[in-house]
Amino acid sequence: MTEEHSEDNLAARTEAYLSQSVLRHPGEATKALKSCEELLPHAEELGIAARCVDAIAARSSATSLSWFGDLAVLGLHMYKRVMAAMAARKDVRTEALEGCLVSYAKATLPGLSRSMRWRRASAPVSSEVEQRDLLEVVVASLPADKGSGSVVTAKFLFALLRTAHILRASDAARAAIERKAATQLEQATVEDVLIPSYSGAAETLYDVDYVERVARHFLAEEEVGEDEASSSAAITEEEAAARTTASRPSAVAMVQVGKLVDNYLADLASDANLKPTKFCELALAMPDHARIYDDGVYRAVDIYLKAHPRLTAEERDRVCGVVDCRKLTVEACTHAAQNERLLLRAVLQVLFSEQLQLRRAITGTLLASTASPRARHPNPHPQRPAAAVRHAAGPSEAWRTTTVQESQTLQVDMDGMRSRVQGLERECSSMRRAIKKIDGGGVASKAAAARTRPPRRAGGRGTGASSARRCATRRRATRSCPGRPGWG
């Protein structure tokens, strides 16, 4: 089959076909490499497999990467060789490696994404052990840095974490995915982070512990960024600020994660098996600056109290304590003041916080109204008398009148709020007195009533004077009846 026997023999034709038709196109090279899997080790001895791997890696630096889906037909062994060859080249972009990795994982791991959950995998990965090995290979190939997030998205990472729970992957693989998912937690949705509890020992419907771990990994990046910025004494302030910005989450990302945790708590609060301690731990995992307003966590608390009506007073107090009443909006304060599920102390805290806000608003308005008009409107004629200046300051006087009217309106609102608080305090005091009477005053009240009751005669007919009057009436009636013996 070589040229030694005849010209244009089979070996020469095969070489020409490989060089001109197969190795120039990554899709054809992938098909040839797939055929080599059934011809090992002969394909390795002839060098066909190595040439196909090099051809695929060389084409990975091209602009069009639509052929990455063709790699899904390869087995795990050949795919690892292709990925290693691509990573060894300096002209291959990180986005290309990520795209190849994501395409292969979605095509080979069944159930990785919800849209492909009922679609059969195209690669020959059948057993659970092979799927677990493939998952760990994908996790090990993930880039260490955050990246742009355009290829390895938060949705893909949380889907990968869900698959790791299903396949019972190693703890190291799960921890690696959790740390990677924490770098893009602000881009995730509630649907992404809802992972069911696949272990039989878990009581809750969804896995809560892993969300808390991912949130703490996210917060750890902020602490690392602050430590690096404070320990860099030799660099300039601009470099320290740039390094801190690159290594720690931004304020916008922190607020987005805070909203994500609040929405997750709201969806999780209706679970009857969710313990109050776990609910409070997850709610308090985020710092104060992660929430501009506490309306989201208040909504979660309201849903939790509605779904768990048998909580003790101590547990209800602990659950209500995760809400900062000073950070509630007017709508949330209005709802909380009328919420029967909250403890009375929590309602009083809400009303007190609302009263403080009104007081601050009134104080600021009064300070603005009593400020000197000369500071805002300086007198352009210093020689003019003060009366003339006051006469000329017509707009200032009108503005002061409007401000005073607004202050009076706010004062009326604050008086109404104060009366509501006093009414609640009186109601609370009356309830306490009633409870004390029910608990300890029942027996004493009965004894006191027995002592103060007037004595009665044994016959039960009343006093002696009333008996005498009845006897006299009977005698007069007897005398007035004729024909009776002894009367006449």
C-alpha positions in Angstrom: 0.0 0.0 0.0 3.1 2.3 -0.1 4.8 4.0 -2.9 7.5 1.3 -2.9 5.1 -1.1 -4.7 3.3 1.4 -7.0 2.7 5.0 -7.4 -0.5 6.7 -6.0 -1.1 3.8 -3.7 -3.5 3.7 -0.8 -1.1 5.2 1.8 -0.5 8.2 -0.4 -4.2 8.7 -1.1 -5.0 8.4 2.6 -2.4 11.0 3.5 -3.7 13.4 0.8 -7.2 12.9 2.0 -6.3 13.6 5.6 -4.2 16.7 4.7 -6.6 18.3 2.3 -10.1 17.3 3.6 -9.9 16.2 7.2 -7.3 18.2 9.0 -8.3 21.5 7.5 -11.8 21.4 9.0 -12.3 21.0 12.8 -15.6 19.2 12.3 -14.1 16.6 10.0 -11.1 16.2 12.3 -13.5 15.6 15.2 -15.3 12.8 13.3 -12.0 11.2 12.4 -10.9 11.4 16.1 -14.2 9.8 17.1 -13.4 6.9 14.6 -9.9 6.6 16.2 -11.5 5.7 19.5 -12.6 2.4 18.1 -9.2 1.7 16.5 -6.9 2.2 19.5 -4.0 1.5 19.8 -3.4 1.3 16.1 -4.6 4.9 15.5 -2.1 6.0 18.1 0.7 4.1 16.5 0.0 5.6 13.1 -0.2 9.1 14.6 -3.7 9.8 13.2 -5.2 10.6 16.6 -2.4 13.0 17.6 -2.7 14.8 14.2 -6.4 15.2 14.6 -6.0 16.6 18.2 -3.4 19.1 17.0 -5.6 20.2 14.0 -8.6 20.8 16.3 -6.5 22.8 18.8 -5.1 24.9 15.9 -8.5 25.8 14.7 -9.7 26.9 18.2 -8.1 30.3 17.8 -10.4 31.2 14.9 -13.1 33.7 15.2 -16.0 31.4 14.5 -16.4 28.8 17.2 -19.7 27.3 16.2 -18.1 23.9 15.7 -17.6 23.4 19.5 -20.8 21.5 19.6 -19.2 18.8 17.4 -16.9 17.9 20.2 -19.8 16.4 22.2 -19.4 13.1 20.3 -16.0 12.5 21.8 -15.4 10.4 24.8 -14.0 11.8 28.0 -10.5 10.6 27.3 -10.2 12.2 23.8 -12.0 15.3 25.0 -9.4 15.8 27.8 -6.6 15.5 25.2 -8.3 18.1 23.0 -8.7 20.5 26.0 -5.1 20.0 27.1 -3.9 20.8 23.6 -6.1 23.9 23.4 -4.9 25.2 26.8 -1.2 24.7 25.8 -1.5 27.1 22.9 -0.9 30.8 23.6 -3.2 32.1 20.9 -6.3 30.5 22.2 -8.6 32.9 24.1 -10.1 32.1 27.5 -13.6 32.6 26.1 -12.9 29.8 23.6 -11.9 27.4 26.3 -14.9 28.3 28.4 -17.2 28.0 25.4 -15.9 24.6 24.5 -16.2 23.5 28.1 -19.8 24.7 28.5 -20.9 23.2 25.2 -19.5 19.8 26.0 -20.9 19.8 29.5 -24.4 20.8 28.4 -24.4 18.1 25.7 -23.0 15.3 27.7 -24.5 15.8 31.2 -28.2 15.0 31.2 -30.3 17.4 33.3 -27.6 20.1 33.5 -30.0 22.8 32.2 -33.8 22.8 32.6 -34.3 23.2 28.9 -32.3 20.1 28.2 -33.5 18.1 31.2 -35.6 15.7 29.0 -33.1 15.6 26.2 -30.8 12.7 25.8 -27.1 13.2 26.0 -25.3 13.0 22.7 -22.0 11.7 24.1 -21.5 8.1 25.3 -21.6 8.9 29.0 -24.1 6.4 30.4 -23.1 5.3 33.9 -23.3 7.5 37.0 -19.5 7.0 37.6 -18.6 8.3 34.2 -20.9 11.2 34.6 -19.3 12.0 37.9 -15.9 11.8 36.4 -16.9 14.1 33.6 -18.4 16.6 36.1 -15.1 16.7 38.0 -13.2 17.2 34.8 -15.4 20.1 33.9 -15.0 21.6 37.3 -11.2 21.2 37.2 -11.2 22.9 33.8 -13.1 26.0 34.9 -11.1 29.2 34.9 -9.9 30.4 38.2 -10.7 34.1 37.6 -14.1 35.6 37.4 -14.0 36.4 33.7 -16.6 38.3 31.8 -19.4 35.9 32.7 -20.7 35.9 29.1 -19.9 32.2 28.6 -19.7 30.6 32.1 -22.8 32.3 33.4 -24.3 32.1 36.9 -27.1 30.0 35.5 -24.7 27.4 34.2 -22.7 27.3 37.4 -25.8 26.8 39.6 -27.0 24.1 37.2 -23.6 22.5 37.4 -24.0 22.6 41.2 -27.4 21.0 41.0 -26.0 18.2 38.9 -23.2 17.7 41.4 -25.8 17.2 44.1 -27.7 14.7 42.0 -24.6 12.7 41.1 -23.2 12.9 44.7 -20.0 14.5 43.6 -17.1 14.9 45.9 -17.0 17.6 48.5 -14.0 19.2 46.9 -15.9 19.5 43.5 -18.9 21.0 45.2 -16.8 23.5 47.1 -15.0 24.5 43.9 -18.3 25.1 42.2 -19.7 27.1 45.1 -16.6 29.4 45.2 -16.9 29.9 41.4 -20.7 30.6 41.7 -20.0 33.1 44.4 -18.1 35.3 42.0 -21.3 35.7 39.9 -23.9 35.6 42.6 -25.3 39.0 41.7 -26.2 37.7 38.2 -28.2 34.8 39.6 -32.0 34.6 39.9 -34.1 32.9 42.6 -35.0 30.1 40.1 -31.2 29.4 39.7 -30.4 29.1 43.4 -33.4 26.9 44.3 -31.8 23.5 44.5 -33.9 20.7 46.0 -32.6 18.6 48.9 -31.6 15.3 47.5 -30.3 13.8 50.7 -32.8 11.8 52.8 -31.7 13.4 56.0 -32.7 16.9 55.0 -36.1 18.1 56.3 -36.5 21.2 54.2 -37.7 21.1 50.6 -34.7 23.0 49.3 -31.0 23.0 50.3 -30.5 26.0 52.5 -27.0 25.4 53.7 -25.3 25.7 50.4 -26.9 29.1 49.7 -25.6 30.3 53.0 -22.1 29.0 52.1 -22.2 30.7 48.7 -23.3 34.0 50.3 -20.4 33.8 52.7 -17.9 33.1 49.9 -19.3 36.3 48.2 -18.8 38.3 51.4 -15.3 36.9 51.8 -14.2 38.5 48.6 -15.1 41.9 50.1 -13.0 41.2 53.2 -10.1 40.0 51.1 -10.3 43.2 49.0 -10.3 45.4 52.2 -7.3 43.5 53.6 -5.3 43.8 50.4 -6.0 47.5 50.2 -5.0 48.1 53.8 -1.8 46.0 53.6 -0.5 47.7 50.5 1.3 50.6 52.0 3.9 51.1 49.3 1.4 51.7 46.5 -0.4 54.9 45.7 -4.0 55.6 46.6 -5.2 55.3 43.0 -3.6 51.8 42.7 -5.1 50.7 46.1 -8.5 51.9 45.0 -8.2 50.1 41.6 -7.0 46.9 43.3 -9.9 47.0 45.8 -12.4 47.6 43.1 -11.1 44.7 41.1 -11.0 42.2 44.0 -14.1 43.1 46.0 -17.8 43.2 45.0 -19.2 46.6 44.0 -21.9 48.3 46.0 -24.4 47.6 43.2 -23.5 43.9 43.3 -23.9 43.8 47.1 -27.4 45.3 46.9 -28.4 42.9 44.1 -27.2 39.9 46.3 -29.2 41.3 49.2 -32.4 41.4 47.1 -31.6 37.9 45.9 -31.4 36.6 49.4 -34.6 38.3 50.4 -36.5 36.9 47.5 -35.0 33.5 48.2 -36.2 33.8 51.8 -39.7 34.7 50.7 -39.9 31.6 48.5 -38.5 29.5 51.2 -40.6 30.9 54.1 -43.7 28.8 53.3 -41.8 25.5 54.0 -43.3 24.1 57.2 -40.0 22.3 58.1 -37.8 25.4 58.0 -36.6 26.1 61.5 -36.6 29.6 62.9 -32.9 29.4 63.6 -32.0 28.6 60.0 -34.3 31.3 58.7 -32.7 33.9 61.0 -29.1 32.7 60.1 -29.7 33.2 56.4 -31.5 36.5 56.9 -28.6 37.8 59.0 -25.9 36.5 56.7 -25.9 39.7 54.6 -24.5 42.9 56.2 -26.6 46.0 56.8 -25.3 47.9 53.7 -26.5 45.1 51.4 -30.1 46.3 52.0 -31.2 49.9 51.2 -34.6 49.1 52.6 -35.8 46.1 54.6 -39.1 45.7 52.8 -37.9 42.4 51.2 -36.9 40.7 54.4 -40.1 42.0 56.1 -42.1 40.4 53.4 -40.2 37.1 54.0 -40.9 37.4 57.8 -44.6 38.0 57.2 -44.8 34.9 55.0 -42.9 32.8 57.5 -45.1 33.9 60.4 -48.2 33.1 58.3 -46.9 29.6 57.5 -45.8 28.9 61.0 -48.6 29.9 63.4 -47.5 27.7 66.2 -44.2 29.5 67.0 -43.5 30.4 70.6 -43.3 34.0 71.7 -39.5 33.7 71.9 -39.2 32.3 68.3 -41.5 35.0 67.0 -39.5 37.6 68.7 -36.3 36.2 67.1 -37.8 36.1 63.7 -39.1 39.6 63.9 -35.7 40.8 65.1 -34.1 40.3 61.7 -36.1 43.3 60.4 -34.6 46.8 60.9 -37.7 49.0 61.5 -35.6 52.1 60.7 -35.2 50.9 57.1 -38.8 50.2 56.3 -40.6 52.4 53.7 -43.9 54.1 54.5 -45.9 51.4 52.8 -44.1 48.7 54.8 -44.6 50.6 58.1 -48.3 51.0 57.4 -48.7 47.3 56.7 -46.6 46.4 59.8 -48.6 48.7 62.1 -51.8 46.7 61.1 -50.2 43.3 61.0 -51.8 41.0 63.5 -49.1 38.3 63.1 -46.4 40.6 64.5 -45.7 40.8 68.2 -46.9 43.9 70.0 -43.4 45.0 70.7 -42.5 44.8 67.0 -45.5 46.9 66.1 -44.5 49.5 68.7 -41.0 49.6 67.3 -42.4 50.2 63.8 -44.6 53.0 65.1 -41.7 54.5 67.1 -39.4 54.4 64.0 -42.1 56.1 62.0 -42.5 58.7 64.7 -38.7 59.4 64.6 -38.8 59.8 60.9 -41.6 62.3 61.2 -39.8 64.1 63.9 -36.6 64.4 61.8 -38.7 65.6 58.9 -40.4 68.2 61.0 -37.1 69.3 62.6 -35.5 69.7 59.3 -38.4 71.7 58.0 -38.5 74.0 61.0 -34.7 74.6 60.8 -35.1 75.5 57.2 -38.0 77.8 57.9 -36.2 79.6 60.8 -33.0 80.1 58.8 -32.1 83.8 58.1 -33.5 85.0 54.8 -30.5 87.2 54.5 -28.2 84.2 54.2 -30.2 83.0 51.2 -31.0 86.5 49.8 -28.3 88.9 50.8 -29.2 92.6 50.9 -27.8 94.3 47.7 -28.3 97.7 49.4 -26.6 97.6 52.8 -27.5 101.3 53.5 -31.3 100.7 53.3 -33.2 100.3 56.5 -34.3 96.9 57.7 -38.0 97.8 57.3 -37.4 98.5 53.6 -35.6 95.2 53.3 -38.4 93.3 54.9 -40.9 95.1 52.7 -39.0 94.2 49.6 -38.6 90.6 50.6 -42.0 89.5 49.5 -41.1 86.1 48.0 -39.1 85.2 51.1 -42.1 85.9 53.4 -44.4 83.8 51.1 -41.9 80.9 51.2 -41.8 81.2 55.0 -45.6 81.1 55.2 -45.7 78.0 53.0 -43.0 76.3 55.1 -44.8 77.0 58.4 -48.0 75.6 57.0 -46.2 72.4 56.0 -44.7 72.2 59.4 -48.1 72.5 61.0 -49.4 69.7 58.8 -46.5 67.5 59.8 -47.1 68.4 63.5 -50.7 67.3 63.2 -49.6 64.0 61.7 -47.1 63.5 64.4 -49.7 64.2 67.1 -51.9 61.6 65.5 -49.1 59.1 65.5 -48.4 59.9 69.2 -52.0 59.3 70.1 -51.9 56.0 68.2 -48.8 54.9 70.2 -50.4 56.0 73.5 -53.6 54.0 72.6 -51.5 50.9 71.9 -49.7 51.4 75.2 -53.0 51.7 77.1 -54.3 48.6 75.3 -51.1 46.7 76.2 -51.5 47.7 79.9 -55.1 46.6 80.0 -54.2 43.3 78.4 -51.5 42.7 81.0 -53.9 43.5 83.8 -56.5 41.2 82.3 -54.0 38.4 82.0 -52.9 38.9 85.7 -56.5 38.7 86.8 -57.1 35.5 84.8 -53.9 33.9 86.1 -53.9 34.7 89.8 -57.0 36.7 90.7 -59.8 34.2 90.1 -59.8 32.5 93.5 -59.2 35.7 95.4 -62.1 37.4 93.7 -64.4 34.6 94.5 -63.4 34.6 98.2 -63.9 38.4 98.4 -67.3 38.1 96.8 -68.3 35.5 99.4 -67.1 37.7 102.2 -69.0 40.8 101.0 -72.3 38.9 100.4 -75.0 39.8 103.0 -76.0 36.9 105.4 -79.3 35.1 104.9 -81.6 33.4 107.3 -81.8 29.6 107.4 -85.4 29.7 106.1 -84.4 31.6 103.1 -87.5 34.0 103.6 -85.7 37.3 104.2 -85.5 39.5 107.4 -87.8 39.4 110.5 -89.6 42.6 109.7 -90.8 41.3 106.4 -92.1 38.1 108.1 -94.1 40.2 110.7 -95.7 42.2 108.0 -96.8 39.1 106.2 -98.4 37.6 109.4 -100.4 40.8 110.0 -101.7 40.7 106.5 -102.9 37.2 106.9 -104.8 38.0 110.2 -106.7 40.9 108.6 -107.7 38.7 105.7 -109.0 36.0 108.0 -111.1 38.5 110.1 -112.8 39.8 106.9 -114.0 36.4 105.9 -117.5 35.6 107.4 -118.7 32.1 108.5 -115.4 31.0 109.8 -115.3 29.8 113.4 -113.4 31.9 115.9 -113.8 35.1 113.9 -116.7 37.5 114.3 
